[in-house]
Amino acid sequence: MKLKNKKEETGEPVAIKAWAAGRMIYVELTDGRVVGFPADRFKILSRATDEQLKKVTLRLNGFALRWENLDEDITVPGIIAGNFQLPFKIAS
């Protein structure tokens, strides 16, 4: 009997890689997409330095992003759905 992982059970893509480039956070998903969002869309991340943002790791088999140094977790399904805490600001 083969055990299913969470991705197979839900059919949702999960993260296989996450990284920060400047103030942007990127996530590569199991379905081949790369999704990016501004760190400034989340309260804690908006106050983080670029160096702190680079310390992102994957948790829960790719269902969450974690910044241990900031004590911050963000779910991948939430990112995909566009569930952000703060409004988008156009740079001037």
Number of C-alpha atoms within 10 A of each C-alpha: 3 4 7 9 9 15 15 10 9 9 8 15 20 23 27 15 16 22 18 20 13 13 17 16 19 18 23 18 19 15 11 10 11 13 15 17 18 18 22 20 18 17 13 15 19 15 13 16 11 16 11 15 23 18 15 21 15 22 16 12 13 22 19 19 23 19 19 12 11 15 8 14 16 17 19 23 15 12 16 16 9 11 14 17 11 12 9 11 9 5 4 3
